[in-house]
Amino acid sequence: MAHAEEQVRELAALFPDVQQADEGGVTFYMIPAHRLPEGCTPGEVDLLLCPAARDGYPSRLYFSAQVQSGTVLNWNAVHHILGRRWYAVSWRTREGLRLAQMVSAHLDAVRPRRAA
């Protein structure tokens, strides 16, 4: 599934090192060495965005390592995509998001929560 060039440029403006790769008819967007918010361990991971519906989710964001952030997360599976091992957290976003919005919405899963 190809995305509008405008969305790809928008994603590249936020993540200049983003790379596209296709597997199984899906275009993935890999964001290398993404710095996570303070309080996350590890502090940096590679990210892989799958903007297509997969595994019952409207989109998925895969991480090169399971992230600990003080919030209990459901790391539901290990996936082998593009010759690498990726981890996915059970996190649902709304449908109809642009590529950059997808990444941001998925990253909300690992953002440390502040006590009320």
Summary of the structure (lengths in Angstrom):
residues: 116
radius of gyration: 13.6
end to end distance: 41.4
largest distance: 44.1
contacts: 304
relative contact order: 0.20
helix: 19%
strand: 37%
